[in-house]
Amino acid sequence: MKIFGPLYDRVIEWSRHRFAERYLAALQDVPRHLYEAADIDGAGSAWRLRHITLPLLRPVMMPAVVLGT
């Protein structure tokens, strides 16, 4: 089983890297007009995070959470 140790480590490392890339791409895909509208309404940064950013990132974050990476 020791033969698969380095291979397993590389697969885990690769999957973490891929999730990070997808997360950053999803952050860039969040429409700016939603943040602008929230600013006009007087929303704080915590409200914007909870009600705009996290719901739009949920499809990207869930596989990472489920797979534990």
Secondary structure as the mmCIF struct_conf table of DSSP 4:
data_model
#
loop_
_struct_conf.conf_type_id
_struct_conf.id
_struct_conf.beg_label_comp_id
_struct_conf.beg_label_asym_id
_struct_conf.beg_label_seq_id
_struct_conf.end_label_comp_id
_struct_conf.end_label_asym_id
_struct_conf.end_label_seq_id
HELX_RH_3T_P HELX_RH_3T_P1 LYS A 2 PHE A 4
HELX_RH_AL_P HELX_RH_AL_P1 GLY A 5 ASP A 29
BEND BEND1 VAL A 30 VAL A 30
HELX_RH_AL_P HELX_RH_AL_P2 ARG A 32 ASP A 41
TURN_TY1_P TURN_TY1_P1 GLY A 42 GLY A 42
HELX_RH_AL_P HELX_RH_AL_P3 SER A 45 ARG A 48
HELX_RH_PI_P HELX_RH_PI_P1 LEU A 49 THR A 53
HELX_RH_AL_P HELX_RH_AL_P4 LEU A 54 LEU A 67
TURN_TY1_P TURN_TY1_P2 GLY A 68 GLY A 68
#
